[in-house]
Amino acid sequence: MHVFQINDMTCKHCEASVTKAVKEVDTQAEVTIDLATHTAKVNSNKECSVIEKAIIDAGFTPTRQL
Ligand SMILES: [Cu+2]
């Protein structure tokens, strides 16, 4: 499980963009987003850095938690 704080993920559109970006690098990934806390939990076998890069490339600023 990878957990990211993404403070610039602020609405449903952002949520969809982040989810899409993660699934592009891991189609099996399970993405759980809490907009209220700007948190994305990603259940994936990929390296944390791979998921992080995908989110950055989508235009967001993730900070790793855990
Ligand atoms: Cu948005």
N, CA, C, O and the ligand as a Tripos MOL2 file, in Angstrom:
@<TRIPOS>MOLECULE
protein
  265   263    67     0     0
PROTEIN
NO_CHARGES

@<TRIPOS>ATOM
      1 N           0.8440   -1.1960    0.0000 N.3       1 MET1
      2 CA          0.0000    0.0000    0.0000 C.3       1 MET1
      3 C           0.8770    1.2440    0.0000 C.2       1 MET1
      4 O           1.7570    1.4010    0.8470 O.2       1 MET1
      5 N           0.6250    2.1180   -0.9580 N.am      2 HIS2
      6 CA          1.3300    3.3950   -1.0080 C.3       2 HIS2
      7 C           0.3260    4.4890   -0.6710 C.2       2 HIS2
      8 O          -0.7950    4.4940   -1.1790 O.2       2 HIS2
      9 N           0.7300    5.3990    0.1750 N.am      3 VAL3
     10 CA         -0.1670    6.4920    0.5630 C.3       3 VAL3
     11 C           0.5040    7.8150    0.2280 C.2       3 VAL3
     12 O           1.6540    8.0660    0.5900 O.2       3 VAL3
     13 N          -0.2440    8.6450   -0.4660 N.am      4 PHE4
     14 CA          0.2830    9.9580   -0.8570 C.3       4 PHE4
     15 C          -0.6330   11.0680   -0.3690 C.2       4 PHE4
     16 O          -1.8590   10.9700   -0.4340 O.2       4 PHE4
     17 N          -0.0120   12.1070    0.1110 N.am      5 GLN5
     18 CA         -0.7180   13.3550    0.3690 C.3       5 GLN5
     19 C          -0.6120   14.1690   -0.9200 C.2       5 GLN5
     20 O           0.4930   14.4260   -1.3980 O.2       5 GLN5
     21 N          -1.7380   14.5730   -1.4820 N.am      6 ILE6
     22 CA         -1.7150   15.3350   -2.7440 C.3       6 ILE6
     23 C          -2.5750   16.5730   -2.5410 C.2       6 ILE6
     24 O          -3.7740   16.5670   -2.8170 O.2       6 ILE6
     25 N          -1.9390   17.6340   -2.0540 N.am      7 ASN7
     26 CA         -2.7120   18.8150   -1.6530 C.3       7 ASN7
     27 C          -3.3470   19.5410   -2.8340 C.2       7 ASN7
     28 O          -4.3300   20.2630   -2.6660 O.2       7 ASN7
     29 N          -2.7840   19.3500   -4.0320 N.am      8 ASP8
     30 CA         -3.3870   20.0140   -5.1900 C.3       8 ASP8
     31 C          -4.4090   19.1200   -5.9120 C.2       8 ASP8
     32 O          -4.7930   19.3920   -7.0490 O.2       8 ASP8
     33 N          -4.8280   18.0800   -5.2500 N.am      9 MET9
     34 CA         -5.9400   17.2520   -5.7380 C.3       9 MET9
     35 C          -7.1790   17.7090   -4.9820 C.2       9 MET9
     36 O          -7.4010   17.3260   -3.8330 O.2       9 MET9
     37 N          -7.9840   18.5330   -5.6470 N.am     10 THR10
     38 CA         -9.0120   19.2700   -4.9080 C.3      10 THR10
     39 C         -10.4440   18.9700   -5.3140 C.2      10 THR10
     40 O         -11.3710   19.3680   -4.6090 O.2      10 THR10
     41 N         -10.6530   18.2830   -6.4280 N.am     11 CYS11
     42 CA        -12.0300   18.0650   -6.8640 C.3      11 CYS11
     43 C         -12.1590   16.7120   -7.5530 C.2      11 CYS11
     44 O         -11.1840   15.9740   -7.6940 O.2      11 CYS11
     45 N         -13.3630   16.4060   -7.9740 N.am     12 LYS12
     46 CA        -13.6360   15.1170   -8.6180 C.3      12 LYS12
     47 C         -12.8280   14.9510   -9.9030 C.2      12 LYS12
     48 O         -12.4320   13.8430  -10.2640 O.2      12 LYS12
     49 N         -12.5910   16.0770  -10.5880 N.am     13 HIS13
     50 CA        -11.7940   16.0100  -11.8160 C.3      13 HIS13
     51 C         -10.3640   15.5780  -11.4860 C.2      13 HIS13
     52 O          -9.7990   14.7170  -12.1600 O.2      13 HIS13
     53 N          -9.7980   16.1680  -10.4690 N.am     14 CYS14
     54 CA         -8.4460   15.7820  -10.0320 C.3      14 CYS14
     55 C          -8.4230   14.3090   -9.6320 C.2      14 CYS14
     56 O          -7.5130   13.5610   -9.9900 O.2      14 CYS14
     57 N          -9.4390   13.9200   -8.8880 N.am     15 GLU15
     58 CA         -9.5320   12.5330   -8.4290 C.3      15 GLU15
     59 C          -9.4920   11.5760   -9.6230 C.2      15 GLU15
     60 O          -8.7900   10.5650   -9.6010 O.2      15 GLU15
     61 N         -10.2520   11.9100  -10.6530 N.am     16 ALA16
     62 CA        -10.2830   11.0750  -11.8520 C.3      16 ALA16
     63 C          -8.9300   11.0740  -12.5580 C.2      16 ALA16
     64 O          -8.4860   10.0390  -13.0540 O.2      16 ALA16
     65 N          -8.2790   12.2310  -12.6010 N.am     17 SER17
     66 CA         -6.9760   12.3350  -13.2720 C.3      17 SER17
     67 C          -5.9150   11.5100  -12.5560 C.2      17 SER17
     68 O          -5.1170   10.8220  -13.1930 O.2      17 SER17
     69 N          -5.9120   11.5830  -11.2270 N.am     18 VAL18
     70 CA         -4.9300   10.8240  -10.4400 C.3      18 VAL18
     71 C          -5.1790    9.3210  -10.6090 C.2      18 VAL18
     72 O          -4.2470    8.5390  -10.7990 O.2      18 VAL18
     73 N          -6.4430    8.9420  -10.5350 N.am     19 THR19
     74 CA         -6.7920    7.5270  -10.6710 C.3      19 THR19
     75 C          -6.3660    7.0010  -12.0370 C.2      19 THR19
     76 O          -5.8000    5.9130  -12.1460 O.2      19 THR19
     77 N          -6.6420    7.7790  -13.0710 N.am     20 LYS20
     78 CA         -6.2910    7.3810  -14.4330 C.3      20 LYS20
     79 C          -4.7740    7.2380  -14.5710 C.2      20 LYS20
     80 O          -4.2830    6.2770  -15.1630 O.2      20 LYS20
     81 N          -4.0460    8.1990  -14.0220 N.am     21 ALA21
     82 CA         -2.5850    8.1830  -14.1210 C.3      21 ALA21
     83 C          -2.0030    6.9380  -13.4630 C.2      21 ALA21
     84 O          -1.0900    6.3110  -14.0010 O.2      21 ALA21
     85 N          -2.5320    6.5880  -12.3070 N.am     22 VAL22
     86 CA         -2.0370    5.3980  -11.5950 C.3      22 VAL22
     87 C          -2.3550    4.1380  -12.3880 C.2      22 VAL22
     88 O          -1.5120    3.2510  -12.5200 O.2      22 VAL22
     89 N          -3.5610    4.0620  -12.9080 N.am     23 LYS23
     90 CA         -3.9680    2.8640  -13.6440 C.3      23 LYS23
     91 C          -3.2270    2.7170  -14.9700 C.2      23 LYS23
     92 O          -3.1450    1.6200  -15.5230 O.2      23 LYS23
     93 N          -2.6900    3.8180  -15.4750 N.am     24 GLU24
     94 CA         -1.8910    3.7350  -16.7030 C.3      24 GLU24
     95 C          -0.5750    3.0050  -16.4680 C.2      24 GLU24
     96 O          -0.0440    2.3750  -17.3830 O.2      24 GLU24
     97 N          -0.0420    3.0860  -15.2390 N.am     25 VAL25
     98 CA          1.2020    2.3580  -14.9440 C.3      25 VAL25
     99 C           0.9300    1.0100  -14.2800 C.2      25 VAL25
    100 O           1.8060    0.1450  -14.2560 O.2      25 VAL25
    101 N          -0.2700    0.8270  -13.7440 N.am     26 ASP26
    102 CA         -0.6510   -0.4630  -13.1650 C.3      26 ASP26
    103 C          -2.1620   -0.6360  -13.2850 C.2      26 ASP26
    104 O          -2.9350   -0.0980  -12.4930 O.2      26 ASP26
    105 N          -2.5610   -1.4060  -14.3030 N.am     27 THR27
    106 CA         -3.9970   -1.5800  -14.5430 C.3      27 THR27
    107 C          -4.6830   -2.2870  -13.3740 C.2      27 THR27
    108 O          -5.8970   -2.1750  -13.2040 O.2      27 THR27
    109 N          -3.9020   -3.0170  -12.5670 N.am     28 GLN28
    110 CA         -4.4730   -3.7750  -11.4430 C.3      28 GLN28
    111 C          -4.5700   -2.9320  -10.1740 C.2      28 GLN28
    112 O          -5.1280   -3.3860   -9.1750 O.2      28 GLN28
    113 N          -4.0470   -1.7390  -10.1990 N.am     29 ALA29
    114 CA         -3.9890   -0.9240   -8.9840 C.3      29 ALA29
    115 C          -5.3910   -0.6120   -8.4540 C.2      29 ALA29
    116 O          -6.3270   -0.3770   -9.2170 O.2      29 ALA29
    117 N          -5.5030   -0.6170   -7.1340 N.am     30 GLU30
    118 CA         -6.7260   -0.1690   -6.4800 C.3      30 GLU30
    119 C          -6.4320    1.2030   -5.8850 C.2      30 GLU30
    120 O          -5.5180    1.3630   -5.0770 O.2      30 GLU30
    121 N          -7.2120    2.1720   -6.2950 N.am     31 VAL31
    122 CA         -6.9650    3.5490   -5.8630 C.3      31 VAL31
    123 C          -8.1330    4.0240   -5.0140 C.2      31 VAL31
    124 O          -9.2860    3.9960   -5.4460 O.2      31 VAL31
    125 N          -7.8240    4.4560   -3.8160 N.am     32 THR32
    126 CA         -8.8480    4.9840   -2.9120 C.3      32 THR32
    127 C          -8.4810    6.4190   -2.5730 C.2      32 THR32
    128 O          -7.4200    6.6870   -2.0090 O.2      32 THR32
    129 N          -9.3660    7.3300   -2.9220 N.am     33 ILE33
    130 CA         -9.0660    8.7460   -2.7330 C.3      33 ILE33
    131 C         -10.0290    9.3780   -1.7410 C.2      33 ILE33
    132 O         -11.2410    9.1690   -1.7960 O.2      33 ILE33
    133 N          -9.4510   10.1630   -0.8270 N.am     34 ASP34
    134 CA        -10.2590   10.9450    0.1100 C.3      34 ASP34
    135 C          -9.9870   12.4120   -0.1820 C.2      34 ASP34
    136 O          -8.9500   12.9560    0.1980 O.2      34 ASP34
    137 N         -10.9390   13.0410   -0.8660 N.am     35 LEU35
    138 CA        -10.7440   14.4430   -1.2510 C.3      35 LEU35
    139 C         -10.6740   15.3620   -0.0370 C.2      35 LEU35
    140 O          -9.9630   16.3670   -0.0590 O.2      35 LEU35
    141 N         -11.3950   15.0290    1.0040 N.am     36 ALA36
    142 CA        -11.4370   15.8900    2.1910 C.3      36 ALA36
    143 C         -10.0500   16.0510    2.8020 C.2      36 ALA36
    144 O          -9.6930   17.1240    3.2880 O.2      36 ALA36
    145 N          -9.2720   14.9660    2.7720 N.am     37 THR37
    146 CA         -7.9210   15.0180    3.3470 C.3      37 THR37
    147 C          -6.8470   15.0670    2.2590 C.2      37 THR37
    148 O          -5.6540   15.0660    2.5630 O.2      37 THR37
    149 N          -7.2700   15.1100    0.9890 N.am     38 HIS38
    150 CA         -6.3500   15.1350   -0.1530 C.3      38 HIS38
    151 C          -5.3770   13.9520   -0.1190 C.2      38 HIS38
    152 O          -4.1800   14.1000   -0.3670 O.2      38 HIS38
    153 N          -5.9200   12.7890    0.1910 N.am     39 THR39
    154 CA         -5.0970   11.5940    0.3360 C.3      39 THR39
    155 C          -5.4640   10.5670   -0.7310 C.2      39 THR39
    156 O          -6.6360   10.3620   -1.0490 O.2      39 THR39
    157 N          -4.4320    9.9320   -1.2710 N.am     40 ALA40
    158 CA         -4.6480    8.8260   -2.2060 C.3      40 ALA40
    159 C          -3.9560    7.5820   -1.6600 C.2      40 ALA40
    160 O          -2.7540    7.5840   -1.3960 O.2      40 ALA40
    161 N          -4.7410    6.5220   -1.4980 N.am     41 LYS41
    162 CA         -4.1760    5.2340   -1.1020 C.3      41 LYS41
    163 C          -4.1480    4.3550   -2.3360 C.2      41 LYS41
    164 O          -5.1670    4.1810   -3.0050 O.2      41 LYS41
    165 N          -2.9980    3.8070   -2.6340 N.am     42 VAL42
    166 CA         -2.8410    3.0010   -3.8400 C.3      42 VAL42
    167 C          -2.3630    1.6120   -3.4540 C.2      42 VAL42
    168 O          -1.2810    1.4450   -2.8920 O.2      42 VAL42
    169 N          -3.1810    0.6230   -3.7630 N.am     43 ASN43
    170 CA         -2.8010   -0.7630   -3.5400 C.3      43 ASN43
    171 C          -2.2410   -1.2890   -4.8560 C.2      43 ASN43
    172 O          -2.9860   -1.5440   -5.8020 O.2      43 ASN43
    173 N          -0.9210   -1.4480   -4.9070 N.am     44 SER44
    174 CA         -0.2560   -1.8080   -6.1530 C.3      44 SER44
    175 C           1.0210   -2.5550   -5.8350 C.2      44 SER44
    176 O           1.6550   -2.3280   -4.8040 O.2      44 SER44
    177 N           1.3900   -3.4530   -6.7390 N.am     45 ASN45
    178 CA          2.6620   -4.1620   -6.5860 C.3      45 ASN45
    179 C           3.8250   -3.3770   -7.1730 C.2      45 ASN45
    180 O           4.9870   -3.7490   -7.0060 O.2      45 ASN45
    181 N           3.5010   -2.2870   -7.8630 N.am     46 LYS46
    182 CA          4.5650   -1.4580   -8.4360 C.3      46 LYS46
    183 C           5.3060   -0.7070   -7.3380 C.2      46 LYS46
    184 O           4.7770   -0.4770   -6.2500 O.2      46 LYS46
    185 N           6.5510   -0.3270   -7.6530 N.am     47 GLU47
    186 CA          7.3380    0.4750   -6.7200 C.3      47 GLU47
    187 C           6.6190    1.7890   -6.4240 C.2      47 GLU47
    188 O           5.9580    2.3720   -7.2840 O.2      47 GLU47
    189 N           6.7690    2.2220   -5.2010 N.am     48 CYS48
    190 CA          6.1730    3.4970   -4.7950 C.3      48 CYS48
    191 C           6.6000    4.6240   -5.7380 C.2      48 CYS48
    192 O           5.7940    5.4830   -6.0960 O.2      48 CYS48
    193 N           7.8800    4.6130   -6.1370 N.am     49 SER49
    194 CA          8.4080    5.6840   -6.9860 C.3      49 SER49
    195 C           7.7400    5.7040   -8.3610 C.2      49 SER49
    196 O           7.6000    6.7650   -8.9690 O.2      49 SER49
    197 N           7.3310    4.5370   -8.8500 N.am     50 VAL50
    198 CA          6.6580    4.4530  -10.1510 C.3      50 VAL50
    199 C           5.2820    5.1100  -10.0730 C.2      50 VAL50
    200 O           4.8750    5.8600  -10.9610 O.2      50 VAL50
    201 N           4.5860    4.8050   -8.9900 N.am     51 ILE51
    202 CA          3.2560    5.3970   -8.7830 C.3      51 ILE51
    203 C           3.3940    6.9040   -8.5830 C.2      51 ILE51
    204 O           2.6270    7.6980   -9.1280 O.2      51 ILE51
    205 N           4.3820    7.2670   -7.7970 N.am     52 GLU52
    206 CA          4.6090    8.6860   -7.5090 C.3      52 GLU52
    207 C           4.8910    9.4630   -8.7980 C.2      52 GLU52
    208 O           4.3540   10.5510   -9.0080 O.2      52 GLU52
    209 N           5.7350    8.8930   -9.6530 N.am     53 LYS53
    210 CA          6.0920    9.5650  -10.9140 C.3      53 LYS53
    211 C           4.8570    9.7390  -11.8010 C.2      53 LYS53
    212 O           4.6810   10.7820  -12.4320 O.2      53 LYS53
    213 N           4.0100    8.7160  -11.8450 N.am     54 ALA54
    214 CA          2.7990    8.7970  -12.6690 C.3      54 ALA54
    215 C           1.9140    9.9530  -12.2070 C.2      54 ALA54
    216 O           1.3380   10.6770  -13.0190 O.2      54 ALA54
    217 N           1.8200   10.1110  -10.8840 N.am     55 ILE55
    218 CA          0.9910   11.1900  -10.3360 C.3      55 ILE55
    219 C           1.6190   12.5530  -10.6430 C.2      55 ILE55
    220 O           0.9170   13.5110  -10.9710 O.2      55 ILE55
    221 N           2.9400   12.6260  -10.5330 N.am     56 ILE56
    222 CA          3.6480   13.8790  -10.8570 C.3      56 ILE56
    223 C           3.4700   14.2200  -12.3370 C.2      56 ILE56
    224 O           3.1980   15.3670  -12.6910 O.2      56 ILE56
    225 N           3.6260   13.2140  -13.1920 N.am     57 ASP57
    226 CA          3.4970   13.4330  -14.6340 C.3      57 ASP57
    227 C           2.0850   13.8920  -15.0140 C.2      57 ASP57
    228 O           1.8910   14.5340  -16.0470 O.2      57 ASP57
    229 N           1.1080   13.5600  -14.1750 N.am     58 ALA58
    230 CA         -0.2720   14.0010  -14.4230 C.3      58 ALA58
    231 C          -0.4840   15.4410  -13.9600 C.2      58 ALA58
    232 O          -1.5600   16.0080  -14.1460 O.2      58 ALA58
    233 N           0.5600   16.0310  -13.3500 N.am     59 GLY59
    234 CA          0.4840   17.4420  -13.0020 C.3      59 GLY59
    235 C           0.2160   17.7240  -11.5350 C.2      59 GLY59
    236 O          -0.1100   18.8490  -11.1560 O.2      59 GLY59
    237 N           0.3560   16.6920  -10.7120 N.am     60 PHE60
    238 CA          0.0710   16.8750   -9.2880 C.3      60 PHE60
    239 C           1.3580   16.8150   -8.4700 C.2      60 PHE60
    240 O           2.4280   16.4820   -8.9810 O.2      60 PHE60
    241 N           1.2240   17.1460   -7.1890 N.am     61 THR61
    242 CA          2.3800   17.2270   -6.2980 C.3      61 THR61
    243 C           2.1730   16.2900   -5.1020 C.2      61 THR61
    244 O           1.7330   16.7220   -4.0360 O.2      61 THR61
    245 N           2.4900   15.0200   -5.2890 N.am     62 PRO62
    246 CA          2.2980   14.0720   -4.1880 C.3      62 PRO62
    247 C           3.4450   14.0940   -3.1760 C.2      62 PRO62
    248 O           4.6040   14.3090   -3.5320 O.2      62 PRO62
    249 N           3.1060   13.8730   -1.9380 N.am     63 THR63
    250 CA          4.0950   13.6560   -0.8880 C.3      63 THR63
    251 C           3.8390   12.2840   -0.3050 C.2      63 THR63
    252 O           2.7140   11.9650    0.0770 O.2      63 THR63
    253 N           4.8780   11.4730   -0.2360 N.am     64 ARG64
    254 CA          4.7030   10.1160    0.2840 C.3      64 ARG64
    255 C           4.3980   10.1220    1.7790 C.2      64 ARG64
    256 O           5.0270   10.8320    2.5630 O.2      64 ARG64
    257 N           3.4220    9.3150    2.1390 N.am     65 GLN65
    258 CA          3.1210    9.0740    3.5450 C.3      65 GLN65
    259 C           3.4690    7.6090    3.7990 C.2      65 GLN65
    260 O           3.4600    6.8110    2.8610 O.2      65 GLN65
    261 N           3.7630    7.2500    4.9940 N.am     66 LEU66
    262 CA          4.1300    5.8790    5.3790 C.3      66 LEU66
    263 C           5.4360    5.4330    4.7500 C.2      66 LEU66
    264 O           5.8770    4.3060    4.9770 O.2      66 LEU66
    265 CU         -9.7410   19.3060   -9.5410 Cu       67 CU67
@<TRIPOS>BOND
     1     1     2 1
     2     2     3 1
     3     3     4 2
     4     3     5 am
     5     5     6 1
     6     6     7 1
     7     7     8 2
     8     7     9 am
     9     9    10 1
    10    10    11 1
    11    11    12 2
    12    11    13 am
    13    13    14 1
    14    14    15 1
    15    15    16 2
    16    15    17 am
    17    17    18 1
    18    18    19 1
    19    19    20 2
    20    19    21 am
    21    21    22 1
    22    22    23 1
    23    23    24 2
    24    23    25 am
    25    25    26 1
    26    26    27 1
    27    27    28 2
    28    27    29 am
    29    29    30 1
    30    30    31 1
    31    31    32 2
    32    31    33 am
    33    33    34 1
    34    34    35 1
    35    35    36 2
    36    35    37 am
    37    37    38 1
    38    38    39 1
    39    39    40 2
    40    39    41 am
    41    41    42 1
    42    42    43 1
    43    43    44 2
    44    43    45 am
    45    45    46 1
    46    46    47 1
    47    47    48 2
    48    47    49 am
    49    49    50 1
    50    50    51 1
    51    51    52 2
    52    51    53 am
    53    53    54 1
    54    54    55 1
    55    55    56 2
    56    55    57 am
    57    57    58 1
    58    58    59 1
    59    59    60 2
    60    59    61 am
    61    61    62 1
    62    62    63 1
    63    63    64 2
    64    63    65 am
    65    65    66 1
    66    66    67 1
    67    67    68 2
    68    67    69 am
    69    69    70 1
    70    70    71 1
    71    71    72 2
    72    71    73 am
    73    73    74 1
    74    74    75 1
    75    75    76 2
    76    75    77 am
    77    77    78 1
    78    78    79 1
    79    79    80 2
    80    79    81 am
    81    81    82 1
    82    82    83 1
    83    83    84 2
    84    83    85 am
    85    85    86 1
    86    86    87 1
    87    87    88 2
    88    87    89 am
    89    89    90 1
    90    90    91 1
    91    91    92 2
    92    91    93 am
    93    93    94 1
    94    94    95 1
    95    95    96 2
    96    95    97 am
    97    97    98 1
    98    98    99 1
    99    99   100 2
   100    99   101 am
   101   101   102 1
   102   102   103 1
   103   103   104 2
   104   103   105 am
   105   105   106 1
   106   106   107 1
   107   107   108 2
   108   107   109 am
   109   109   110 1
   110   110   111 1
   111   111   112 2
   112   111   113 am
   113   113   114 1
   114   114   115 1
   115   115   116 2
   116   115   117 am
   117   117   118 1
   118   118   119 1
   119   119   120 2
   120   119   121 am
   121   121   122 1
   122   122   123 1
   123   123   124 2
   124   123   125 am
   125   125   126 1
   126   126   127 1
   127   127   128 2
   128   127   129 am
   129   129   130 1
   130   130   131 1
   131   131   132 2
   132   131   133 am
   133   133   134 1
   134   134   135 1
   135   135   136 2
   136   135   137 am
   137   137   138 1
   138   138   139 1
   139   139   140 2
   140   139   141 am
   141   141   142 1
   142   142   143 1
   143   143   144 2
   144   143   145 am
   145   145   146 1
   146   146   147 1
   147   147   148 2
   148   147   149 am
   149   149   150 1
   150   150   151 1
   151   151   152 2
   152   151   153 am
   153   153   154 1
   154   154   155 1
   155   155   156 2
   156   155   157 am
   157   157   158 1
   158   158   159 1
   159   159   160 2
   160   159   161 am
   161   161   162 1
   162   162   163 1
   163   163   164 2
   164   163   165 am
   165   165   166 1
   166   166   167 1
   167   167   168 2
   168   167   169 am
   169   169   170 1
   170   170   171 1
   171   171   172 2
   172   171   173 am
   173   173   174 1
   174   174   175 1
   175   175   176 2
   176   175   177 am
   177   177   178 1
   178   178   179 1
   179   179   180 2
   180   179   181 am
   181   181   182 1
   182   182   183 1
   183   183   184 2
   184   183   185 am
   185   185   186 1
   186   186   187 1
   187   187   188 2
   188   187   189 am
   189   189   190 1
   190   190   191 1
   191   191   192 2
   192   191   193 am
   193   193   194 1
   194   194   195 1
   195   195   196 2
   196   195   197 am
   197   197   198 1
   198   198   199 1
   199   199   200 2
   200   199   201 am
   201   201   202 1
   202   202   203 1
   203   203   204 2
   204   203   205 am
   205   205   206 1
   206   206   207 1
   207   207   208 2
   208   207   209 am
   209   209   210 1
   210   210   211 1
   211   211   212 2
   212   211   213 am
   213   213   214 1
   214   214   215 1
   215   215   216 2
   216   215   217 am
   217   217   218 1
   218   218   219 1
   219   219   220 2
   220   219   221 am
   221   221   222 1
   222   222   223 1
   223   223   224 2
   224   223   225 am
   225   225   226 1
   226   226   227 1
   227   227   228 2
   228   227   229 am
   229   229   230 1
   230   230   231 1
   231   231   232 2
   232   231   233 am
   233   233   234 1
   234   234   235 1
   235   235   236 2
   236   235   237 am
   237   237   238 1
   238   238   239 1
   239   239   240 2
   240   239   241 am
   241   241   242 1
   242   242   243 1
   243   243   244 2
   244   243   245 am
   245   245   246 1
   246   246   247 1
   247   247   248 2
   248   247   249 am
   249   249   250 1
   250   250   251 1
   251   251   252 2
   252   251   253 am
   253   253   254 1
   254   254   255 1
   255   255   256 2
   256   255   257 am
   257   257   258 1
   258   258   259 1
   259   259   260 2
   260   259   261 am
   261   261   262 1
   262   262   263 1
   263   263   264 2
@<TRIPOS>SUBSTRUCTURE
     1 MET1         2 RESIDUE 1 A MET
     2 HIS2         6 RESIDUE 1 A HIS
     3 VAL3        10 RESIDUE 1 A VAL
     4 PHE4        14 RESIDUE 1 A PHE
     5 GLN5        18 RESIDUE 1 A GLN
     6 ILE6        22 RESIDUE 1 A ILE
     7 ASN7        26 RESIDUE 1 A ASN
     8 ASP8        30 RESIDUE 1 A ASP
     9 MET9        34 RESIDUE 1 A MET
    10 THR10       38 RESIDUE 1 A THR
    11 CYS11       42 RESIDUE 1 A CYS
    12 LYS12       46 RESIDUE 1 A LYS
    13 HIS13       50 RESIDUE 1 A HIS
    14 CYS14       54 RESIDUE 1 A CYS
    15 GLU15       58 RESIDUE 1 A GLU
    16 ALA16       62 RESIDUE 1 A ALA
    17 SER17       66 RESIDUE 1 A SER
    18 VAL18       70 RESIDUE 1 A VAL
    19 THR19       74 RESIDUE 1 A THR
    20 LYS20       78 RESIDUE 1 A LYS
    21 ALA21       82 RESIDUE 1 A ALA
    22 VAL22       86 RESIDUE 1 A VAL
    23 LYS23       90 RESIDUE 1 A LYS
    24 GLU24       94 RESIDUE 1 A GLU
    25 VAL25       98 RESIDUE 1 A VAL
    26 ASP26      102 RESIDUE 1 A ASP
    27 THR27      106 RESIDUE 1 A THR
    28 GLN28      110 RESIDUE 1 A GLN
    29 ALA29      114 RESIDUE 1 A ALA
    30 GLU30      118 RESIDUE 1 A GLU
    31 VAL31      122 RESIDUE 1 A VAL
    32 THR32      126 RESIDUE 1 A THR
    33 ILE33      130 RESIDUE 1 A ILE
    34 ASP34      134 RESIDUE 1 A ASP
    35 LEU35      138 RESIDUE 1 A LEU
    36 ALA36      142 RESIDUE 1 A ALA
    37 THR37      146 RESIDUE 1 A THR
    38 HIS38      150 RESIDUE 1 A HIS
    39 THR39      154 RESIDUE 1 A THR
    40 ALA40      158 RESIDUE 1 A ALA
    41 LYS41      162 RESIDUE 1 A LYS
    42 VAL42      166 RESIDUE 1 A VAL
    43 ASN43      170 RESIDUE 1 A ASN
    44 SER44      174 RESIDUE 1 A SER
    45 ASN45      178 RESIDUE 1 A ASN
    46 LYS46      182 RESIDUE 1 A LYS
    47 GLU47      186 RESIDUE 1 A GLU
    48 CYS48      190 RESIDUE 1 A CYS
    49 SER49      194 RESIDUE 1 A SER
    50 VAL50      198 RESIDUE 1 A VAL
    51 ILE51      202 RESIDUE 1 A ILE
    52 GLU52      206 RESIDUE 1 A GLU
    53 LYS53      210 RESIDUE 1 A LYS
    54 ALA54      214 RESIDUE 1 A ALA
    55 ILE55      218 RESIDUE 1 A ILE
    56 ILE56      222 RESIDUE 1 A ILE
    57 ASP57      226 RESIDUE 1 A ASP
    58 ALA58      230 RESIDUE 1 A ALA
    59 GLY59      234 RESIDUE 1 A GLY
    60 PHE60      238 RESIDUE 1 A PHE
    61 THR61      242 RESIDUE 1 A THR
    62 PRO62      246 RESIDUE 1 A PRO
    63 THR63      250 RESIDUE 1 A THR
    64 ARG64      254 RESIDUE 1 A ARG
    65 GLN65      258 RESIDUE 1 A GLN
    66 LEU66      262 RESIDUE 1 A LEU
    67 CU67       265 GROUP 0 **** ****
